């Protein structure tokens, strides 16, 4: 779990109500990265960069926070890492997310992490509830 140690959520919890109509729900979450997290000692010493897998995990943990349930990524149509994220330079970022519930109760997700209007990471794919 990265939320709380690796990054913190600076926004109020958005209200997202998914309906069977298939309408997309949009919301933006303000995040603050922790440049002192131990992961940066190895990724990379002297030039910290947020690992790509952590960016995907951040998106998933934000969705878990919003929907109040444990989720897992089941399908990634698009994953793009468009710029290196140095947490010493870019401590505050935003995650813009659009979610649609499918008939199979999966969540179709489009997410973009941005810093000062620059896209850093894009994801498009599906998540579903994690089995107990």
N, C-alpha and C positions, 0 to 999 in steps of 0.2 A: 504494500500500500504506500503510495507516494504522497497522497493528500495529507497535509499537516506538517510533513518534514521536508519533502522535496519542493512542494509548492503549496500555497494557501489560496483559498478562494476569497476574493475581496468583495464579491457581489452578494446581494440578497438572493435567496433561493427562488428561481423563477417558477411560476405556476404554468405547467404544461399539461394540458388535458388532451390526450389522444382519443380520437373518435374513429369509428369504423368507416367514416366517410373518406379516409385516406388523405385528409388535408394535412399539409406540412405545418408544423409548429416551429417557430424561429425564436431563438434567444441568444443572448451574448453574456458571457461570464468573464469578469475581470480576475486575473490571476497574478500572483506574485511569486517569482522563483526565488529559491534560497541558494545564493551563490556559495554558501559555506557548507553545503551538503557534501558528505564524504565521497560520493560518486565522482565528483570532479577531480579528486586526487588522481584518479586513473583515466579519466576521460575529459580532458587530457591535461597532464601536469603543465601549469603555466599558461594554458590556453583552454579554459573550460568550455565544453560544448554539451548542450542537452542531447543525450542519446536519442536516436529515432524511436526506439522501443518505448522510451519513457514518454515521448510525445503521444504515442498511441495509448499508453496506459493512462495518461492524464485525461485524455478525451473520454475513455471508458469510465474512469472514476468520477468525472464530472457528471456523466449520464447516470451513474449509480446514485450519486448524491441527489440529482434532480428527481429520479423516479423511485428512489427508496428501495431498490432491489439489486441483487447481485447480477451482473451481466458478463457476457463473454462475446468476443468478436467471432463471428461465424463465417464471414465472407468479406474480403476487401477487394473492391473493384478498382480503387485508385488509392495509392498512398504516395504522396510527393513530399520530399523534404527540400524546400526551395531555398533555404538560407540557413547557415549555421546560427544557432542561438547561443550566444555567450551570456550567461546569467549575470555576469558582472556589468555588462553593458545594457542588456535588455532584461531588467528585473521585473518589469510589469508588461504583461502581454494580455491579449484577449482571445477567447475561444468563441467563435461564432458557429452556432450549431443549428441545423434544420433536421427535424425528425418527423418521420411518418410511420405509423403503425401499419403493418401488412396484415393480411387475413390470417397468416400463420402466427400472429402475435410477435413476429420479429419487429425490430426497429430498423427502418432504413434511415441511415444517417449520412449527412454531409456536414463536414466540419472543416473550419479554417482557423489556424492560429495566426494572429496578426500582431505586429508591433508598429505603431505609428503608421498605419495604413499599408504596411508592407506585409504581404503574405509570407509566412514562414513554413507552414505545414498544411497540407490538404489531405483529407481522408473522405472516401465515399465507400460505404459498405453496409453490412448488416450486423446487428447485435441481437442476442436473445438472452432470456433469463438463464442463469447458470443452474444446472441441475443440483438438487440438494444432496 
